[in-house]
Amino acid sequence: MTTAPSPWRTRARRSPSRVARVLGAVLAACLVALPLAACGGDAAPGDGGNQVWYGGGDEDVVPPALADVTAPAAADERGGVPISAAGVGVAGEGDVVVDVYADPWCPWCQRFDEQYSDALMDLVAQGGVTVVHRPLAFLDARFGGTYSTRAVNALAVVADASPEHYVDVLHALMAAQPPTDDPAGLSDDEIARLAVDAGVHPGVAERFTAVSPTPYRVTTGSGGTEERTATSRAFAPWVAAATNQAALDLPEVRVPTILVDGVPVDDWSEPGSLTDLVAAAVAARG
């Protein structure tokens, strides 16, 4: 089920000071392209793993296909969450499509959100534009910890059970982005409080930490695969599949990556340049 979004509400402007403080230190880290299989750790397979990632932190995990995992109710078949004038989870027919590939732990993604989120949602509200948020979780491997996966899993729960609050929770996570030199990231309780403050029912936020035994496959030394089982977050298989899908769709995965009707936007840093481009595309369709 989808509900009409409320992404065009007025938000308090966020101070860029912390963004400026970390951008220089992690620019290179945010312009990365990592296969999902590289996101494993040294943990043993099974329930001895971290109980967050798909595969629990096992090595040589084979990324699942989106067709083989349970997706949030508001997600599309390509691993994104469309946001249009018709609602969260609905792509507007004939709309200009803006794809936003982003990892919640990437400071450049926070900068993009700060610069364009309100303006893009204004265009969505006017009709003719669908923004597809494509959440990725691969910076865990670069910065350490499990924060990216835990944050995207929380967004997936919201997209499944409370899609009308998806945009607000996304903005809240970006605004509260932890420093990249803190492997712990935000705690589960802090993520839940952000979501509840954004309007999510506490019962939905409790699902952020729900886990279940999940089968997965690893590659073996002989070139085959072996099936194992590990405890992971409820939407960890979808998080892994959506992250891997980005690697299949894009020649190189960089965060953020912005596409307008499938065409990459090489430079969005000039204020207003992206929204001008999107507005022009809408006008060209008459």
Backbone as JSON, one array per atom type, in Angstrom:
{
  "sequence": "MTTAPSPWRTRARRSPSRVARVLGAVLAACLVALPLAACGGDAAPGDGGNQVWYGGGDEDVVPPALADVTAPAAADERGGVPISAAGVGVAGEGDVVVDVYADPWCPWCQRFDEQYSDALMDLVAQGGVTVVHRPLAFLDARFGGTYSTRAVNALAVVADASPEHYVDVLHALMAAQPPTDDPAGLSDDEIARLAVDAGVHPGVAERFTAVSPTPYRVTTGSGGTEERTATSRAFAPWVAAATNQAALDLPEVRVPTILVDGVPVDDWSEPGSLTDLVAAAVAARG",
  "N": [[0.85, -1.19, 0.0], [0.47, 2.25, -0.74], [0.91, 5.63, 0.23], [0.0, 9.09, 0.12], [2.74, 11.28, -0.13], [4.47, 13.49, 2.15], [6.64, 15.21, 1.43], [7.24, 17.83, 0.9], [7.19, 19.61, 2.94], [8.07, 22.35, 5.1], [11.37, 22.57, 6.24], [13.63, 22.99, 8.94], [16.61, 24.81, 8.34], [19.75, 23.25, 8.02], [22.83, 23.4, 9.71], [25.84, 23.81, 7.9], [28.28, 23.31, 8.99], [29.4, 20.94, 10.15], [29.37, 19.3, 7.96], [31.21, 20.6, 6.27], [33.47, 20.18, 7.78], [34.05, 17.48, 7.57], [34.1, 16.83, 4.88], [36.48, 17.28, 3.38], [38.2, 15.39, 4.46], [37.16, 12.92, 3.72], [36.57, 12.81, 1.04], [37.79, 11.26, -1.0], [37.14, 8.77, -0.04], [34.4, 8.63, -0.39], [34.07, 8.54, -3.09], [33.9, 5.89, -4.4], [34.01, 2.47, -5.56], [32.78, -0.41, -4.79], [32.45, -3.92, -4.85], [29.68, -5.81, -3.64], [30.4, -8.21, -2.5], [32.78, -7.64, -1.34], [32.2, -6.55, 1.03], [32.19, -8.09, 3.28], [33.43, -9.4, 6.45], [35.78, -10.44, 8.93], [34.42, -12.17, 10.45], [33.14, -15.29, 11.69], [31.07, -17.61, 9.79], [27.46, -17.97, 9.94], [25.55, -17.71, 13.01], [27.53, -16.61, 14.53], [28.29, -14.29, 13.39], [27.8, -10.78, 12.59], [25.1, -10.32, 12.78], [23.71, -8.4, 11.42], [24.43, -7.69, 8.67], [23.55, -9.14, 5.49], [24.38, -12.44, 5.23], [25.8, -12.21, 7.52], [28.4, -11.21, 7.91], [30.12, -13.01, 6.85], [32.71, -14.23, 4.61], [33.18, -13.82, 1.04], [30.53, -13.74, 0.15], [27.78, -14.36, -1.96], [26.07, -11.99, -3.75], [22.56, -11.48, -3.43], [19.86, -11.68, -5.84], [17.5, -9.14, -6.74], [15.03, -10.17, -7.41], [14.88, -12.39, -5.87], [14.52, -11.79, -3.21], [12.68, -10.42, -0.41], [11.06, -7.42, -0.86], [10.63, -4.03, 0.38], [7.31, -2.67, 0.71], [6.95, -0.26, -0.68], [8.98, -0.18, -2.52], [10.56, -0.31, -5.78], [11.09, -2.5, -8.65], [13.75, -2.31, -9.18], [15.22, -1.77, -6.98], [14.83, 0.7, -5.82], [13.12, 3.52, -4.22], [10.4, 5.04, -5.31], [9.22, 8.42, -5.51], [6.6, 10.45, -5.99], [4.13, 12.86, -7.17], [1.91, 11.37, -6.86], [2.36, 9.73, -4.7], [4.42, 8.09, -2.17], [6.27, 5.41, -3.27], [5.07, 5.24, -5.68], [5.56, 5.67, -9.06], [5.26, 8.38, -11.17], [3.31, 8.4, -14.1], [4.81, 8.96, -17.17], [6.53, 10.83, -16.1], [9.43, 12.97, -15.63], [12.31, 11.39, -14.56], [14.28, 11.3, -11.72], [16.99, 9.78, -10.55], [18.52, 8.98, -7.52], [21.3, 7.83, -6.22], [22.55, 6.88, -3.19], [24.47, 6.66, -0.18], [23.82, 6.43, 3.25], [25.94, 7.11, 4.9], [27.66, 8.74, 3.61], [29.35, 11.75, 3.33], [29.22, 13.52, 1.09], [26.78, 12.82, 0.08], [25.17, 13.73, 2.11], [25.65, 16.44, 1.77], [24.48, 16.79, -0.75], [21.81, 16.23, -0.11], [21.3, 18.33, 1.68], [21.51, 20.47, -0.06], [19.65, 20.05, -2.14], [17.31, 18.66, -1.47], [14.83, 19.85, -0.55], [14.16, 21.48, -2.76], [13.92, 19.59, -4.85], [11.77, 18.1, -3.87], [9.81, 20.02, -3.97], [9.5, 20.24, -6.75], [8.55, 17.67, -7.25], [6.07, 17.85, -5.93], [4.74, 19.62, -7.57], [4.17, 18.12, -9.76], [4.86, 15.9, -12.51], [7.44, 15.05, -12.05], [9.35, 12.38, -10.85], [11.17, 11.34, -8.15], [13.54, 8.94, -7.54], [14.71, 7.33, -4.9], [17.61, 5.61, -4.28], [18.82, 3.65, -2.1], [22.01, 2.82, -0.87], [24.34, 0.55, 0.65], [27.32, 0.34, 1.2], [29.47, 1.55, 2.31], [30.12, 0.67, 4.79], [32.23, -1.14, 4.63], [34.35, 0.51, 4.0], [34.53, 2.41, 6.08], [34.29, 0.93, 8.39], [32.39, -0.95, 10.82], [28.75, -1.23, 11.01], [26.97, 0.68, 10.23], [25.91, 1.86, 7.79], [24.41, -0.25, 6.67], [22.57, -0.75, 8.76], [21.19, 1.69, 8.81], [20.07, 1.82, 6.21], [18.52, -0.48, 6.28], [16.67, 0.35, 8.22], [15.42, 2.42, 6.78], [14.26, 0.83, 4.83], [12.38, -0.61, 6.33], [10.67, 1.5, 7.03], [9.82, 2.24, 4.45], [8.34, 0.03, 3.93], [6.35, -0.17, 5.95], [5.54, 2.36, 6.75], [5.35, 4.35, 4.63], [4.64, 7.0, 4.08], [6.22, 8.49, 5.69], [8.74, 8.25, 4.77], [10.45, 10.08, 3.34], [10.88, 12.08, 5.25], [12.22, 10.62, 7.24], [14.49, 9.84, 5.86], [15.7, 12.39, 5.41], [16.14, 13.09, 8.07], [18.03, 11.18, 8.88], [20.16, 11.88, 7.19], [20.7, 14.46, 8.12], [21.6, 13.92, 10.69], [23.9, 12.53, 10.31], [26.57, 10.45, 11.26], [30.07, 11.05, 12.15], [32.62, 9.96, 9.86], [34.83, 8.8, 10.95], [34.02, 7.42, 13.1], [33.39, 4.34, 13.76], [31.19, 3.12, 14.96], [28.92, 4.59, 14.37], [25.54, 5.93, 14.39], [23.59, 4.74, 17.12], [21.26, 1.95, 17.35], [19.07, 2.72, 18.89], [19.22, 5.5, 18.65], [18.74, 5.83, 15.89], [16.11, 4.87, 15.82], [14.84, 6.79, 17.44], [15.12, 9.1, 15.86], [13.47, 8.39, 13.73], [10.95, 8.09, 14.97], [10.59, 10.69, 15.89], [10.24, 11.85, 13.43], [7.74, 11.07, 12.81], [7.14, 8.37, 12.55], [5.46, 5.48, 13.73], [6.07, 4.18, 17.01], [5.94, 1.39, 17.18], [6.55, 0.55, 14.61], [9.17, 1.48, 14.4], [10.39, -0.21, 16.2], [10.78, -2.45, 14.68], [13.12, -2.06, 13.36], [15.31, -3.37, 14.38], [14.7, -6.01, 14.14], [15.42, -9.42, 13.54], [16.25, -12.36, 11.6], [16.81, -15.83, 10.79], [18.65, -16.29, 7.87], [19.06, -17.7, 4.72], [21.99, -17.94, 2.66], [24.51, -17.73, 0.07], [27.91, -18.69, -0.49], [30.95, -18.29, -2.33], [33.13, -20.95, -3.19], [36.42, -22.43, -2.8], [36.75, -24.17, -4.89], [35.42, -23.07, -6.94], [32.72, -23.34, -7.0], [29.56, -22.94, -5.26], [28.32, -22.6, -1.91], [25.72, -23.24, 0.35], [24.7, -21.46, 3.22], [23.57, -20.42, 6.48], [22.68, -17.48, 8.23], [22.03, -15.19, 10.89], [20.37, -12.16, 10.29], [19.47, -8.65, 9.8], [16.03, -7.81, 9.12], [15.46, -6.74, 6.52], [17.93, -7.02, 5.37], [18.7, -8.8, 3.25], [17.41, -7.55, 1.05], [18.66, -5.04, 1.13], [21.29, -5.79, 0.49], [20.84, -6.83, -2.07], [19.82, -4.61, -3.47], [21.98, -2.86, -3.32], [23.88, -4.32, -4.76], [22.56, -4.31, -7.22], [22.89, -1.71, -8.09], [25.57, -1.76, -8.81], [25.35, -3.33, -11.05], [23.8, -1.78, -12.71], [25.15, 0.61, -13.14], [28.1, 1.99, -14.7], [30.17, 2.63, -13.0], [30.08, 2.75, -9.53], [29.43, 5.49, -7.71], [29.03, 7.66, -4.95], [27.27, 10.58, -4.1], [25.37, 9.37, -6.92], [23.71, 10.84, -9.58], [21.04, 10.69, -11.79], [19.24, 11.96, -14.54], [16.45, 11.17, -16.18], [17.87, 8.87, -16.88], [20.33, 9.83, -17.69], [23.56, 10.6, -16.64], [24.31, 13.11, -14.21], [26.92, 15.11, -14.2], [27.97, 17.22, -12.68], [26.61, 18.59, -9.97], [27.05, 20.49, -8.14], [26.92, 23.28, -8.34], [24.8, 25.7, -7.06], [21.36, 25.23, -7.59], [21.68, 24.2, -10.14], [20.99, 21.52, -10.72], [18.19, 21.39, -10.23], [17.34, 23.27, -12.09], [17.99, 21.9, -14.43], [16.26, 19.69, -14.23], [13.75, 20.98, -14.21], [13.82, 22.1, -16.77], [13.74, 19.76, -18.3], [11.18, 18.86, -17.68], [9.66, 20.97, -18.77], [10.28, 20.62, -21.43], [8.8, 18.47, -22.16], [6.36, 19.44, -22.39]],
  "CA": [[0.0, 0.0, 0.0], [1.2, 3.5, -0.77], [0.16, 6.78, 0.72], [0.51, 10.35, -0.4], [3.88, 11.73, 0.67], [4.48, 14.88, 2.61], [8.04, 15.59, 1.42], [7.45, 19.22, 0.56], [6.99, 20.45, 4.11], [9.19, 23.23, 5.41], [12.29, 22.02, 7.23], [14.63, 23.93, 9.45], [17.87, 24.7, 7.63], [20.76, 22.61, 8.84], [24.13, 24.05, 9.64], [26.78, 23.04, 7.1], [29.61, 23.32, 9.59], [29.94, 19.6, 10.3], [29.62, 18.8, 6.62], [32.48, 21.17, 5.81], [34.56, 19.64, 8.58], [34.4, 16.11, 7.2], [34.15, 16.62, 3.44], [37.84, 17.19, 2.88], [38.88, 14.19, 4.93], [36.62, 11.67, 3.2], [36.16, 12.92, -0.35], [38.22, 10.09, -1.75], [36.44, 7.58, 0.46], [33.03, 8.6, -0.88], [34.08, 8.3, -4.52], [34.41, 4.54, -4.39], [33.22, 1.46, -6.25], [33.1, -1.66, -4.12], [31.47, -4.98, -5.02], [29.08, -6.17, -2.36], [31.13, -9.33, -1.91], [33.92, -7.14, -0.57], [31.72, -5.92, 2.26], [32.25, -9.02, 4.39], [34.47, -9.15, 7.43], [36.51, -11.61, 9.36], [33.61, -12.96, 11.37], [32.79, -16.64, 11.26], [29.72, -17.68, 9.25], [26.39, -18.36, 10.84], [25.13, -16.76, 14.03], [28.67, -15.97, 15.15], [28.55, -13.06, 12.66], [27.37, -9.53, 13.24], [23.64, -10.34, 12.87], [23.19, -7.23, 10.72], [24.59, -7.86, 7.23], [23.23, -10.37, 4.77], [25.55, -13.29, 5.35], [26.33, -12.09, 8.88], [29.81, -10.87, 7.95], [30.9, -14.08, 6.24], [33.48, -13.82, 3.45], [32.83, -14.35, -0.28], [29.08, -13.89, 0.03], [27.23, -14.11, -3.29], [24.95, -11.05, -3.59], [21.29, -12.01, -3.92], [19.15, -10.91, -6.86], [16.3, -8.5, -6.2], [13.89, -11.05, -7.64], [14.91, -13.5, -4.92], [14.4, -11.3, -1.84], [11.46, -9.68, -0.09], [11.3, -5.98, -0.94], [9.65, -3.18, 1.06], [6.09, -2.47, -0.08], [7.05, 0.94, -1.51], [10.15, -0.26, -3.4], [10.32, -0.77, -7.13], [11.76, -3.74, -9.0], [15.17, -2.04, -9.39], [15.87, -1.49, -5.7], [14.64, 2.09, -5.43], [11.84, 3.93, -3.65], [9.94, 6.19, -6.08], [8.46, 9.45, -4.81], [5.98, 11.3, -6.99], [2.95, 13.56, -6.68], [0.9, 10.35, -6.56], [2.64, 9.09, -3.42], [5.67, 7.36, -1.98], [6.07, 4.07, -3.8], [4.39, 5.35, -6.96], [6.24, 6.44, -10.09], [4.28, 9.07, -11.99], [3.33, 8.02, -15.5], [5.32, 10.01, -18.05], [7.32, 11.81, -15.35], [10.87, 13.03, -15.63], [12.77, 10.56, -13.44], [15.57, 11.66, -11.11], [17.51, 8.72, -9.7], [19.52, 9.44, -6.56], [22.01, 6.74, -5.55], [23.2, 7.5, -2.03], [24.74, 5.89, 1.03], [23.55, 7.34, 4.37], [27.16, 7.44, 5.62], [28.52, 9.5, 2.72], [29.19, 13.19, 3.53], [28.78, 14.19, -0.13], [25.34, 12.57, -0.01], [24.58, 14.68, 3.04], [25.71, 17.75, 1.12], [23.45, 16.8, -1.79], [20.51, 16.34, 0.56], [21.2, 19.69, 2.2], [21.42, 21.44, -1.15], [18.62, 19.85, -3.15], [16.14, 17.87, -1.09], [13.61, 20.66, -0.55], [13.85, 21.92, -4.12], [13.43, 18.44, -5.61], [10.44, 17.75, -3.41], [8.9, 21.03, -4.52], [9.22, 19.83, -8.13], [7.68, 16.5, -7.14], [4.73, 18.3, -5.53], [4.13, 20.32, -8.71], [3.8, 17.13, -10.75], [5.74, 15.73, -13.65], [8.77, 14.59, -11.62], [9.47, 11.31, -9.87], [12.5, 11.12, -7.59], [13.71, 7.56, -7.08], [15.83, 7.21, -3.97], [18.21, 4.28, -4.37], [19.72, 3.58, -0.94], [23.11, 1.87, -0.95], [25.02, 0.29, 1.93], [28.61, -0.28, 0.97], [30.55, 2.26, 2.99], [30.53, -0.07, 5.99], [33.54, -1.75, 4.38], [35.38, 1.54, 3.96], [34.65, 3.12, 7.35], [34.18, 0.01, 9.5], [31.08, -0.95, 11.46], [27.57, -1.7, 10.28], [25.99, 1.77, 10.24], [25.21, 2.03, 6.52], [23.41, -1.31, 6.54], [21.51, -0.55, 9.74], [20.39, 2.84, 8.41], [19.27, 1.48, 5.03], [17.5, -1.42, 6.74], [15.61, 1.15, 8.85], [14.66, 3.07, 5.7], [13.44, -0.2, 4.19], [11.23, -0.87, 7.2], [9.76, 2.63, 6.86], [9.24, 2.11, 3.12], [7.4, -1.09, 3.96], [5.25, -0.06, 6.91], [5.16, 3.75, 7.01], [5.99, 5.05, 3.5], [4.37, 8.44, 4.11], [7.27, 9.14, 6.48], [10.04, 7.85, 4.23], [11.29, 11.23, 3.01], [11.25, 12.74, 6.5], [13.23, 9.81, 7.93], [15.71, 9.98, 5.06], [16.3, 13.68, 5.72], [16.61, 13.07, 9.46], [19.27, 10.41, 8.91], [21.21, 12.67, 6.57], [21.03, 15.58, 9.0], [22.28, 13.41, 11.89], [24.95, 11.62, 9.85], [27.72, 10.4, 12.18], [31.39, 11.21, 11.52], [33.1, 8.73, 9.23], [35.89, 8.2, 11.75], [33.37, 6.75, 14.24], [32.83, 3.13, 13.17], [29.92, 2.71, 15.57], [27.79, 5.31, 13.8], [24.43, 6.1, 15.32], [23.09, 3.5, 17.71], [19.91, 1.57, 16.92], [18.12, 3.56, 19.61], [19.24, 6.84, 18.06], [18.04, 5.74, 14.61], [14.69, 4.75, 16.11], [14.33, 8.08, 17.93], [15.0, 9.99, 14.7], [12.3, 7.99, 12.96], [9.75, 8.42, 15.74], [10.46, 12.15, 15.84], [9.79, 12.19, 12.09], [6.35, 10.68, 12.67], [6.96, 6.92, 12.47], [4.91, 4.88, 14.95], [7.11, 3.44, 17.74], [5.88, -0.03, 16.86], [7.28, 0.36, 13.35], [10.59, 1.69, 14.69], [10.89, -1.4, 16.88], [11.13, -3.44, 13.67], [14.43, -1.77, 12.79], [16.3, -4.32, 14.88], [14.21, -7.38, 13.99], [16.35, -10.3, 12.82], [15.75, -13.69, 11.29], [17.8, -16.68, 10.09], [18.55, -16.04, 6.44], [20.0, -18.48, 3.91], [22.81, -17.21, 1.7], [25.5, -18.58, -0.58], [29.26, -18.18, -0.6], [31.76, -18.98, -3.32], [34.09, -21.87, -2.59], [37.71, -22.47, -3.46], [36.67, -24.98, -6.11], [34.68, -22.34, -7.97], [31.28, -23.53, -6.83], [28.95, -22.19, -4.17], [27.87, -23.38, -0.76], [24.65, -22.54, 1.07], [24.82, -21.36, 4.66], [22.51, -19.62, 7.11], [23.15, -16.56, 9.27], [21.03, -14.23, 11.36], [20.6, -10.81, 9.77], [18.32, -7.76, 9.9], [14.92, -8.31, 8.31], [15.58, -6.35, 5.12], [19.32, -7.09, 4.93], [18.82, -9.36, 1.9], [17.05, -6.52, 0.06], [19.73, -4.04, 1.15], [22.4, -6.34, -0.28], [20.45, -6.96, -3.47], [19.7, -3.27, -4.05], [23.34, -2.34, -3.46], [24.48, -5.02, -5.88], [21.9, -3.89, -8.45], [23.53, -0.47, -8.53], [26.81, -2.14, -9.5], [24.97, -3.87, -12.35], [23.17, -0.73, -13.52], [26.04, 1.75, -13.38], [29.46, 1.6, -15.07], [30.96, 2.78, -11.78], [29.21, 3.2, -8.45], [29.93, 6.59, -6.9], [27.95, 8.23, -4.16], [26.01, 10.24, -4.76], [25.22, 9.38, -8.38], [22.42, 11.42, -9.93], [20.64, 10.53, -13.18], [17.98, 12.57, -14.96], [15.99, 10.35, -17.31], [18.91, 7.91, -17.23], [21.58, 10.49, -18.09], [24.29, 11.05, -15.44], [24.59, 14.53, -13.97], [28.33, 15.09, -13.8], [28.29, 18.24, -11.68], [25.4, 19.18, -9.39], [27.47, 21.3, -7.0], [26.5, 24.67, -8.5], [23.44, 25.83, -6.52], [20.27, 25.37, -8.54], [21.95, 23.63, -11.47], [20.23, 20.29, -10.93], [16.75, 21.68, -10.34], [17.14, 23.93, -13.39], [18.03, 20.84, -15.43], [15.02, 18.91, -14.12], [12.65, 21.85, -14.66], [13.9, 22.2, -18.22], [13.29, 18.49, -18.85], [9.72, 18.84, -17.55], [9.12, 21.91, -19.73], [10.47, 20.1, -22.79], [7.75, 17.48, -22.42], [5.11, 20.15, -22.62]],
  "C": [[0.88, 1.24, 0.0], [0.31, 4.62, -0.29], [0.78, 8.04, 0.18], [1.63, 10.87, 0.48], [3.69, 13.14, 1.16], [5.91, 15.41, 2.57], [8.27, 17.07, 1.22], [7.19, 20.15, 1.72], [8.23, 21.3, 4.34], [10.05, 22.59, 6.49], [13.22, 23.12, 7.71], [15.93, 23.73, 8.69], [18.94, 24.14, 8.56], [22.09, 23.32, 8.66], [25.1, 23.2, 8.83], [28.13, 22.84, 7.77], [30.19, 21.93, 9.71], [30.21, 18.97, 8.95], [30.97, 19.29, 6.13], [33.66, 20.53, 6.52], [35.01, 18.27, 8.09], [34.59, 15.92, 5.71], [35.58, 16.42, 2.95], [38.5, 15.88, 3.25], [38.41, 12.93, 4.22], [36.18, 11.76, 1.76], [36.55, 11.68, -1.13], [37.47, 8.85, -1.32], [35.04, 7.49, -0.08], [32.96, 8.4, -2.38], [34.69, 6.92, -4.73], [33.5, 3.63, -5.18], [33.6, 0.12, -5.68], [32.05, -2.71, -4.46], [30.93, -5.39, -3.66], [29.84, -7.31, -1.69], [32.31, -8.87, -1.08], [33.5, -6.57, 0.77], [31.69, -6.88, 3.43], [33.36, -8.67, 5.35], [35.17, -10.43, 7.78], [35.69, -12.51, 10.26], [33.34, -14.34, 10.81], [31.39, -16.65, 10.69], [28.72, -18.07, 10.3], [26.14, -17.31, 11.9], [26.3, -16.21, 14.84], [29.03, -14.66, 14.47], [27.93, -11.87, 13.36], [25.86, -9.4, 13.36], [23.01, -9.06, 12.3], [23.22, -7.46, 9.22], [23.94, -9.14, 6.72], [24.49, -11.22, 4.75], [26.26, -13.15, 6.68], [27.78, -11.69, 8.99], [30.71, -11.96, 7.41], [31.66, -13.53, 5.03], [32.93, -14.47, 2.18], [31.34, -14.62, -0.43], [28.65, -13.55, -1.39], [26.04, -13.16, -3.14], [23.66, -11.66, -4.14], [20.72, -11.12, -5.03], [17.9, -10.3, -6.24], [15.08, -9.39, -6.35], [13.79, -12.16, -6.59], [14.75, -13.07, -3.46], [13.07, -10.58, -1.66], [11.78, -8.2, -0.04], [10.29, -5.23, -0.08], [8.46, -2.89, 0.13], [6.2, -1.3, -1.05], [8.21, 0.9, -2.48], [9.75, -0.71, -4.79], [11.17, -2.0, -7.42], [13.26, -3.55, -9.21], [15.89, -1.65, -8.1], [15.78, -0.05, -5.27], [13.29, 2.33, -4.8], [11.38, 5.18, -4.41], [9.07, 7.12, -5.25], [7.91, 10.4, -5.86], [4.79, 12.03, -6.38], [1.85, 12.58, -6.32], [1.16, 9.63, -5.25], [4.03, 8.48, -3.36], [5.42, 5.91, -2.38], [5.38, 4.06, -5.14], [5.23, 6.2, -7.9], [5.19, 7.07, -10.99], [4.41, 8.7, -13.46], [3.8, 9.2, -16.36], [6.19, 11.04, -17.36], [8.77, 11.82, -15.81], [11.35, 12.28, -14.39], [14.16, 10.99, -13.0], [15.97, 10.53, -10.18], [18.61, 9.27, -8.81], [20.1, 8.21, -5.85], [22.81, 7.34, -4.4], [23.39, 6.5, -0.91], [24.55, 6.83, 2.22], [24.79, 7.74, 5.16], [28.1, 8.31, 4.79], [28.31, 11.0, 2.91], [28.79, 13.95, 2.28], [27.29, 13.96, -0.37], [24.59, 13.5, 0.95], [24.57, 16.08, 2.43], [24.65, 17.86, 0.03], [22.07, 16.97, -1.17], [20.27, 17.75, 1.08], [20.9, 20.69, 1.08], [20.15, 21.31, -1.98], [17.33, 19.18, -2.67], [14.84, 18.67, -1.13], [13.19, 21.05, -1.96], [13.32, 20.77, -4.98], [12.02, 18.05, -5.17], [9.4, 18.78, -3.83], [8.52, 20.68, -5.96], [8.31, 18.61, -8.16], [6.24, 16.93, -6.85], [4.0, 18.97, -6.69], [3.67, 19.35, -9.79], [4.79, 17.08, -11.89], [7.13, 15.24, -13.33], [8.62, 13.45, -10.62], [10.92, 11.22, -9.44], [12.55, 9.69, -7.08], [14.94, 7.51, -6.2], [16.33, 5.77, -4.0], [19.25, 4.15, -3.26], [20.76, 2.48, -1.11], [23.75, 1.72, 0.42], [26.33, -0.41, 1.65], [29.76, 0.46, 1.61], [30.91, 1.65, 4.34], [31.95, -0.61, 5.82], [34.65, -0.72, 4.41], [35.61, 2.17, 5.34], [34.65, 2.19, 8.57], [32.8, 0.09, 10.12], [29.98, -1.4, 10.53], [26.56, -0.58, 10.05], [25.23, 1.91, 8.93], [24.09, 1.01, 6.38], [22.27, -1.11, 7.53], [20.6, 0.62, 9.35], [19.51, 2.52, 7.21], [18.2, 0.46, 5.39], [16.35, -0.67, 7.41], [14.76, 1.86, 7.8], [13.77, 2.05, 5.0], [12.21, -0.54, 5.02], [10.2, 0.26, 7.06], [9.08, 2.56, 5.5], [8.2, 1.01, 3.07], [6.16, -0.79, 4.78], [4.76, 1.36, 7.15], [5.69, 4.65, 5.89], [5.74, 6.55, 3.47], [5.42, 9.22, 4.89], [8.66, 8.9, 5.92], [10.95, 9.05, 4.01], [11.76, 11.93, 4.28], [12.34, 11.96, 7.25], [14.55, 9.88, 7.18], [16.42, 11.28, 5.38], [16.86, 13.7, 7.14], [17.92, 12.31, 9.58], [20.43, 11.19, 8.3], [21.65, 13.82, 7.48], [21.85, 15.13, 10.2], [23.43, 12.48, 11.54], [26.15, 11.62, 10.8], [29.03, 10.63, 11.44], [31.88, 9.88, 10.96], [34.25, 8.09, 9.99], [35.34, 7.55, 13.02], [32.71, 5.49, 13.71], [31.49, 2.71, 13.74], [28.73, 3.39, 14.89], [26.74, 5.61, 14.84], [24.02, 4.75, 15.88], [21.71, 3.18, 17.15], [18.86, 2.43, 17.61], [18.07, 4.96, 19.03], [18.54, 6.86, 16.71], [16.54, 5.67, 14.84], [14.1, 6.07, 16.59], [14.18, 9.08, 16.79], [13.74, 9.67, 13.92], [11.0, 8.35, 13.68], [9.52, 9.93, 15.74], [9.97, 12.63, 14.48], [8.36, 11.73, 11.82], [6.08, 9.19, 12.58], [6.42, 6.39, 13.79], [6.01, 4.1, 15.67], [7.11, 1.95, 17.43], [6.59, -0.37, 15.56], [8.78, 0.49, 13.61], [11.19, 0.49, 15.42], [11.33, -2.47, 15.89], [12.51, -3.2, 13.07], [15.47, -2.81, 13.2], [15.83, -5.77, 14.79], [15.18, -8.18, 13.14], [15.67, -11.63, 12.53], [16.86, -14.51, 10.65], [17.59, -16.55, 8.58], [19.54, -16.91, 5.68], [20.76, -17.59, 2.94], [23.81, -18.17, 1.1], [26.85, -17.88, -0.58], [29.97, -18.94, -1.71], [32.8, -19.84, -2.6], [35.38, -21.86, -3.39], [37.69, -23.25, -4.76], [35.93, -24.29, -7.23], [33.18, -22.52, -7.9], [30.74, -22.62, -5.74], [28.47, -23.14, -3.09], [26.8, -22.6, -0.03], [24.89, -22.61, 2.57], [23.64, -20.55, 5.19], [23.13, -18.75, 8.19], [22.0, -15.66, 9.67], [21.37, -12.85, 10.83], [19.35, -9.97, 9.99], [17.27, -8.15, 8.84], [15.05, -7.98, 6.84], [17.03, -6.36, 4.63], [19.47, -7.75, 3.57], [18.46, -8.34, 0.82], [18.11, -5.44, 0.0], [20.9, -4.53, 0.3], [22.06, -6.42, -1.76], [20.36, -5.61, -4.16], [21.07, -2.64, -4.26], [24.04, -3.0, -4.64], [23.86, -4.6, -7.21], [22.51, -2.6, -8.99], [24.82, -0.77, -9.28], [26.52, -2.73, -10.88], [24.45, -2.79, -13.28], [24.14, 0.36, -13.96], [27.42, 1.27, -13.8], [30.43, 1.71, -13.91], [30.05, 3.36, -10.71], [29.94, 4.28, -7.65], [28.76, 7.16, -6.12], [28.25, 9.68, -3.84], [26.17, 10.19, -6.28], [23.81, 9.86, -8.69], [22.19, 11.21, -11.43], [19.34, 11.29, -13.41], [17.56, 11.89, -16.25], [17.12, 9.45, -17.82], [20.24, 8.51, -17.61], [22.3, 10.99, -16.85], [24.45, 12.57, -15.41], [26.0, 14.61, -13.4], [28.65, 16.08, -12.69], [26.99, 18.9, -11.21], [25.75, 20.22, -8.32], [27.08, 22.77, -7.12], [25.07, 24.82, -8.02], [22.4, 26.06, -7.63], [20.47, 24.69, -9.86], [21.12, 22.37, -11.73], [18.74, 20.57, -11.09], [16.44, 22.42, -11.63], [17.1, 22.9, -14.51], [16.74, 20.03, -15.42], [13.82, 19.73, -14.61], [12.64, 21.98, -16.17], [13.41, 20.92, -18.89], [11.77, 18.37, -18.78], [9.1, 19.76, -18.61], [9.22, 21.38, -21.16], [9.41, 19.07, -23.15], [6.39, 18.13, -22.62], [4.1, 19.93, -21.53]]
}
